[in-house]
């Protein structure tokens, strides 16, 4: 757990606790905006509570969960101070390495890591945008088909 020495587990718990505060705000805003009648209708139609969660609630809050994860991941990458306080002598994180190299002079490996992160995020945004647009088109087709019937 990192006690009495600080290590990777201590860093992990620290980032987890900090990220949970941000994730809670993002997910809670979506839950407050959600229509509770959708869950009640699913239960009236015979769905069990776990089915209501997996088939109704989770798809409705999925975008907020992804947003919360992206926000906490970004904040975790950027949080040098928290990593510095929680890391022990044998553990080092990427923000600490970049910070220490920035003071001594950057070498190409830091630029390569930053480029890879930017490429991964860009690919993720493009794929997510495509999937959201495809789901919206499918929803529009389903609504048009339901209106005809």
Number of C-alpha atoms within 10 A of each C-alpha: 12 15 8 6 12 17 18 18 15 19 22 16 14 17 20 14 11 15 19 15 12 15 20 13 13 19 18 13 12 16 15 9 8 14 12 11 9 13 19 13 13 17 14 10 9 11 16 11 12 10 15 18 15 11 14 16 18 14 12 16 18 13 15 21 18 15 15 21 17 14 15 20 14 12 15 19 14 14 14 17 10 16 24 15 12 21 21 16 8 9 15 16 14 14 18 20 12 20 14 12 13 12 8 9 9 13 11 8 10 16 12 11 13 13 12 12 12 12 12 11 13 12 12 12 12 11 12 14 12 12 12 13 12 12 12 12 12 12 12 12 12 12 11 11 10 9 8 7 5
